[in-house]
């Protein structure tokens, strides 16, 4: 697996999380996104994806926290605010 080949790469963990997210295995996706955010707390795509994972399992507070981290790390981007708004109306 990608993670076995490159265990020190945050991208490896993120990509495997994206795979599990794409097949709607949100529990496994969340574990990989969590690992990615722990490896590199400044990796915004992992925070956004982690937020999406929480949103899909009706964990709105945790989704909002992940999106807030994305906003804090990338204040010039609209994505964190967009996804917070979408979560709010969800």
N, C-alpha and C positions, 0 to 999 in steps of 0.2 A: 504494500500500500504506500501511498505518497507520504504519509506520516512516518512510516517505518523507514523509508528511504531518506527523508529529510526531517528528522524530529526536532531540529533546532530552528526550523524555518516557520515563522508565523504564517507565511503564505500557505504552507502545506496544511496547517490546521484550519485556516480559513477556507481553503478550497474544499476540503473534505466536509466541513460544515455546510458549505453551499450545496454540495451534492445531497447531503441528507435533508437539507431544507427543500431542495427541488423535488425530492420524492416524498415530501410531507412527513418525514420522520423528525418532528420538531424537538423531541427529547434528545436524540443523538446530536442533531444540529446544534442545539444549545450547549451541549458539552464541548463541542469543538470550537464554537465561538467563544465560550468562556475561557478555554485554554488560550486561544489567540489573543484575547484581551488581556489575559494575565501575562503572556509573553511580551506583549508590546501594548502598553496601556494607551499609547497615542495613535493606534491604528484604527482610524475612524470607520473604515468599511466594516470591520468586525463589530464595532459598537452598533452600527445601523442594522446589520444583519441579526445581531443578538436581540435588538429591540423588536425586529420583525418576528423572531422566534417566540418571544414572550407574547406579542400581540396575538399570534395564531393560537396560543393555548389559553387565551383570556386572562393573562397576567398583566393587566394594564399598568399597574404601578411600576412594575419592573421594566416594562417596555418604555415607559416615560423616563425612567432613570437612565436607561441606556441611551435614549435619544438626547437627553440633557448632557450626557458625557460627550456625545458627538458634537453638540453645539459648543460646549466649552472648549473642545479641542480644535474645532474648525469654525470659529465665529463668523467668518465671511461666507460660509456656505448656507444655502437655504434648506438643505436636505433635512437636517435635524428638526428644524421648525415645521417643515412640511409634514414629516411623519408624526410629530407630536400633535399637530392639528388633525391629521387623519385618525390618530388613536383617540383623540378627544371626542370626535363625532362617531366613532365606532361603537 
